[in-house]
Amino acid sequence: MDLNDTIERAKCEVLADIEAGSVPGTVTTFAELHDHVDANYYGGAFESWTDTEGDDSVQDSCDFWNAVQNAVDAWLRAGRPDTPVCVG
């Protein structure tokens, strides 16, 4: 999985939830998303999660998804600049 593509996907999913009314447009942190949805799903985390390859793979997955969540958090805190182009 490509980190940048996954971050952009997660941002688009956040924006879709805001547009659908599941998440208020006033959220400014990743943690706030959890008040409205299970934000851990953003980016397709549970579509690709696996722990069948041993401890290193689990740690790598955790590091990857933490990086996605940290990037989305930084984007929200900054006021959602550089909004991605999201396709339906």
Contacts in CASP RR format, 6 or more apart in sequence:
PFRMAT RR
TARGET T0000
AUTHOR 0000-0000-0000
METHOD contacts of the structure
MODEL  1
MDLNDTIERAKCEVLADIEAGSVPGTVTTFAELHDHVDANYYGGAFESWT
DTEGDDSVQDSCDFWNAVQNAVDAWLRAGRPDTPVCVG
1 48 0 8 1.000
1 64 0 8 1.000
3 64 0 8 1.000
3 67 0 8 1.000
3 68 0 8 1.000
6 43 0 8 1.000
6 44 0 8 1.000
6 64 0 8 1.000
6 68 0 8 1.000
7 43 0 8 1.000
7 67 0 8 1.000
7 68 0 8 1.000
7 71 0 8 1.000
7 72 0 8 1.000
8 84 0 8 1.000
9 42 0 8 1.000
9 43 0 8 1.000
9 44 0 8 1.000
10 42 0 8 1.000
10 43 0 8 1.000
10 44 0 8 1.000
10 68 0 8 1.000
10 69 0 8 1.000
10 71 0 8 1.000
10 72 0 8 1.000
11 72 0 8 1.000
11 75 0 8 1.000
11 80 0 8 1.000
11 83 0 8 1.000
11 84 0 8 1.000
11 86 0 8 1.000
12 84 0 8 1.000
12 86 0 8 1.000
12 87 0 8 1.000
13 41 0 8 1.000
13 42 0 8 1.000
13 43 0 8 1.000
14 23 0 8 1.000
14 27 0 8 1.000
14 33 0 8 1.000
14 42 0 8 1.000
14 72 0 8 1.000
14 76 0 8 1.000
15 80 0 8 1.000
15 83 0 8 1.000
15 84 0 8 1.000
15 86 0 8 1.000
16 86 0 8 1.000
17 23 0 8 1.000
17 36 0 8 1.000
17 37 0 8 1.000
18 24 0 8 1.000
18 25 0 8 1.000
18 27 0 8 1.000
22 36 0 8 1.000
22 37 0 8 1.000
23 33 0 8 1.000
23 36 0 8 1.000
23 37 0 8 1.000
24 36 0 8 1.000
27 33 0 8 1.000
27 36 0 8 1.000
27 76 0 8 1.000
28 76 0 8 1.000
28 77 0 8 1.000
28 79 0 8 1.000
29 73 0 8 1.000
29 76 0 8 1.000
29 77 0 8 1.000
30 39 0 8 1.000
30 69 0 8 1.000
30 70 0 8 1.000
30 72 0 8 1.000
30 73 0 8 1.000
30 76 0 8 1.000
31 73 0 8 1.000
32 76 0 8 1.000
33 39 0 8 1.000
33 42 0 8 1.000
33 76 0 8 1.000
39 69 0 8 1.000
40 46 0 8 1.000
40 65 0 8 1.000
40 69 0 8 1.000
42 68 0 8 1.000
42 69 0 8 1.000
42 72 0 8 1.000
43 68 0 8 1.000
45 65 0 8 1.000
45 68 0 8 1.000
49 61 0 8 1.000
49 65 0 8 1.000
50 57 0 8 1.000
50 61 0 8 1.000
51 57 0 8 1.000
51 58 0 8 1.000
51 61 0 8 1.000
75 81 0 8 1.000
75 82 0 8 1.000
END
